[in-house]
């Protein structure tokens, strides 16, 4: 059975610069984690706001720990409290470090093909049934799940995570017409550049650039079932959730696009939010909230 002491957790948080304060016994030993509506003893959980603790029977957490933003009404020797201004971030940092799945420790899974020109950094984990072939560089501490295809020319930075069934580096969709209306597909010659600390969900397609690179900046987060077209440039810390971005789209730093379609060659400004179900047909400036078909600005962000 997994057993983790509160003392070890507090040492980890201090070493990694988290600003926390602890109330309660440091002799508590944890065996797992739980949700607030499914509390169990000797586990760790989190409350977004300490004032919400009255909604839950924390006595069921005997020998456990709560991560929250302030003191809670139910404390004592049987429940410890980690107090922080960022309870969600601290809670999941603890889970990611102390409760990581052991099967991710393998380096390269079964039936995975690695090409001769692939450069792999330190502590990289690659799952089963992957195909990684071409002029590919994978940075340190990156995790690639099962059934992922990476091909042609791709650079992936450090500390990235790529989930199963994602394809990176295929040609995008582009063609020209001959006189008889015959469509001829355009061969792509660019690549894909992915920065550090990038998350790419399952079933994501990131097309290579036509001549230059498709660029995904540092800290970008891409949810499952998203399409990133050729020549896209997604700036640092942007979030794209279940969206379709056609060719040559520019997404500004810290932008947020959810469940939307963005027309080719359009730009979404930095710190701008595009709401669910929208269709972007023209550029949207910085610091806006836009929604609708076609998307229109409704307020400042």
Residue pairs with C-beta under 8 A, 6 or more apart in sequence:
1 31
2 31
2 32
2 99
3 29
3 30
3 31
4 29
4 30
4 31
4 98
5 26
5 27
5 28
5 29
5 30
6 22
6 24
6 25
6 26
6 27
6 28
6 29
6 30
6 65
6 80
7 26
8 98
9 30
9 44
9 65
9 82
9 94
9 98
10 20
10 22
10 26
10 82
12 94
12 97
12 98
13 20
13 82
13 90
13 93
13 94
14 20
16 93
18 84
18 86
18 89
18 90
18 93
19 84
19 85
20 82
20 83
20 84
20 90
21 82
21 83
21 84
22 80
22 81
22 82
22 83
23 71
23 75
23 80
23 81
23 83
24 65
24 75
24 76
24 77
24 79
24 80
24 81
25 77
25 80
26 80
28 42
28 63
28 64
28 65
28 80
29 42
29 63
30 42
30 43
30 44
30 64
30 65
31 42
31 43
32 40
32 42
32 43
32 44
32 99
33 43
33 44
33 45
33 95
33 99
34 40
34 43
34 44
34 45
34 61
34 64
35 45
36 45
36 46
36 47
36 55
36 56
37 56
39 45
39 56
39 57
39 58
39 60
39 61
39 64
40 60
40 61
40 64
41 60
41 61
41 62
41 63
41 64
42 62
42 63
42 64
43 61
43 64
43 65
44 64
44 65
44 66
44 67
44 91
44 94
44 95
45 61
45 64
45 65
45 66
45 67
45 91
46 66
46 67
46 68
46 87
46 88
46 90
46 91
47 53
47 56
47 66
47 67
47 68
47 69
47 72
47 87
48 68
48 69
48 87
48 88
49 68
49 69
49 70
50 68
50 69
50 70
50 71
50 72
51 70
53 66
53 68
53 72
53 73
53 74
54 73
58 66
58 72
58 74
58 79
59 74
59 78
61 78
61 79
62 78
62 79
63 78
63 79
64 79
64 80
65 79
65 80
65 81
65 82
66 72
66 79
66 80
66 81
66 82
67 81
67 82
67 84
67 87
67 90
67 91
67 94
68 81
68 82
68 83
68 84
68 87
69 83
69 84
69 85
69 87
70 83
71 81
71 83
72 81
75 81
82 90
84 90
104 125
104 143
105 125
106 125
107 124
107 125
107 126
108 114
108 126
109 126
109 127
109 128
109 129
109 130
109 146
110 128
110 129
111 128
111 129
112 126
112 127
112 128
112 129
112 130
112 131
112 132
113 130
113 131
113 132
113 133
114 120
114 126
114 132
114 133
115 132
115 133
115 134
115 136
117 134
117 135
117 136
118 132
118 133
118 134
118 136
118 137
118 138
119 136
119 137
119 138
120 126
120 138
121 137
121 138
121 139
121 140
121 141
121 142
121 158
122 140
122 141
123 140
123 141
124 138
124 139
124 140
124 141
124 142
124 143
124 144
125 142
125 143
125 144
126 132
126 138
126 144
126 148
127 144
127 145
127 146
127 147
127 148
127 164
128 146
128 147
129 146
129 147
130 144
130 146
130 147
130 148
130 149
130 150
131 148
131 149
131 150
131 151
132 138
132 144
132 148
132 149
132 150
132 151
133 150
133 151
134 150
134 151
134 152
134 153
134 154
134 169
135 152
135 153
135 154
135 191
136 150
136 151
136 153
136 154
136 155
136 156
136 169
137 154
137 155
137 156
138 144
138 156
139 156
139 157
139 158
139 159
139 160
139 196
140 158
140 159
141 158
141 159
142 156
142 157
142 158
142 159
142 160
142 161
142 162
143 160
143 161
143 162
144 150
144 162
145 161
145 162
145 163
145 164
145 166
145 202
146 164
146 165
147 164
147 165
148 162
148 163
148 164
148 165
148 166
148 167
148 168
149 166
149 167
149 168
149 169
149 170
150 156
150 167
150 168
150 169
151 168
151 169
151 170
152 169
152 170
152 188
152 191
152 192
152 208
153 169
153 190
153 191
153 192
153 208
153 213
154 168
154 169
154 191
154 192
154 193
154 194
154 208
155 191
155 192
155 193
155 194
156 162
156 168
156 194
156 198
157 194
157 195
157 196
157 197
157 198
157 218
158 196
158 197
159 196
159 197
160 194
160 196
160 197
160 198
160 199
160 200
161 198
161 199
161 200
162 168
162 200
163 200
163 201
163 202
163 204
163 224
164 202
165 202
165 203
166 200
166 201
166 202
166 203
166 204
166 205
166 206
167 204
167 205
167 206
168 192
168 194
168 200
168 204
168 205
168 206
169 191
169 192
169 206
169 207
169 208
170 205
170 207
170 208
171 185
171 186
171 187
171 188
171 207
171 208
171 230
172 188
172 207
172 208
172 209
172 210
172 214
172 229
172 230
172 231
172 247
173 207
173 229
173 230
173 247
174 185
174 186
174 188
174 210
174 230
174 247
175 183
175 184
175 185
175 186
176 183
176 184
176 186
177 183
177 184
178 184
186 210
188 207
188 208
188 209
188 210
188 211
188 230
189 209
189 210
189 211
190 208
190 209
190 210
190 211
190 212
190 213
190 214
190 230
190 231
191 208
191 209
191 213
191 214
192 206
192 207
192 208
192 209
192 213
192 214
192 215
192 216
193 213
193 214
193 215
193 216
194 200
194 206
194 216
195 216
195 217
195 218
195 219
195 220
195 236
196 218
196 219
197 218
197 219
198 216
198 218
198 219
198 220
198 221
198 222
199 220
199 221
199 222
200 206
200 216
200 222
201 222
201 223
201 224
201 225
201 226
202 224
202 225
203 224
203 225
204 222
204 224
204 225
204 226
204 227
204 228
205 226
205 227
205 228
206 214
206 216
206 228
206 232
207 214
207 228
207 229
207 230
207 232
207 247
208 214
208 230
209 230
209 231
210 230
210 231
210 247
212 231
214 228
214 229
214 230
214 231
214 232
214 233
215 232
215 233
215 234
216 222
216 228
216 232
216 234
217 233
217 234
217 235
217 236
217 237
217 238
217 253
218 236
218 237
219 236
219 237
220 234
220 235
220 236
220 237
220 238
220 239
220 240
221 238
221 239
221 240
222 228
222 239
222 240
222 241
223 239
223 240
223 241
223 242
224 242
225 242
226 240
226 241
226 242
226 243
226 244
226 245
227 243
227 244
227 245
228 234
228 240
228 245
229 245
229 246
229 247
229 248
229 249
229 264
230 247
230 248
231 247
231 248
232 245
232 247
232 248
232 249
232 250
232 251
233 249
233 250
233 251
234 240
234 245
234 251
235 250
235 251
235 252
235 253
235 254
235 255
235 270
236 253
236 254
237 253
237 254
238 251
238 252
238 253
238 254
238 255
238 256
238 257
239 255
239 256
239 257
239 258
240 251
240 257
241 256
241 257
241 258
241 259
242 258
242 259
243 257
243 258
243 259
243 260
243 261
243 262
244 260
244 261
244 262
245 251
245 257
245 262
246 261
246 262
246 263
246 264
247 264
247 265
248 264
248 265
249 262
249 263
249 264
249 265
249 266
249 267
249 268
250 266
250 267
250 268
251 257
251 262
251 267
251 268
252 267
252 268
252 269
252 270
252 271
252 272
252 286
253 270
253 271
254 270
254 271
255 268
255 269
255 270
255 271
255 272
255 273
255 274
256 272
256 273
256 274
257 268
257 273
257 274
258 273
258 274
258 275
258 276
259 276
259 277
259 278
260 274
260 275
260 276
260 277
260 278
260 279
260 280
260 295
261 278
261 279
261 280
262 268
262 274
262 280
263 279
263 280
263 281
263 282
266 280
266 281
266 282
266 283
266 284
267 283
267 284
268 274
268 280
268 283
268 284
269 283
269 284
269 285
269 286
269 287
269 288
270 286
270 287
271 286
271 287
271 301
272 284
272 285
272 286
272 287
272 288
272 289
272 290
272 301
273 288
273 289
273 290
273 301
274 280
274 284
274 290
274 291
274 295
275 289
275 290
275 291
275 292
275 295
276 291
277 291
277 293
278 290
278 291
278 292
278 293
278 294
278 295
279 292
279 293
279 294
279 295
280 290
280 294
280 295
281 294
281 295
282 294
284 290
284 295
284 297
285 297
287 300
287 301
288 297
288 299
288 300
288 301
289 297
289 298
289 299
289 300
289 301
290 296
290 297
290 298
291 298
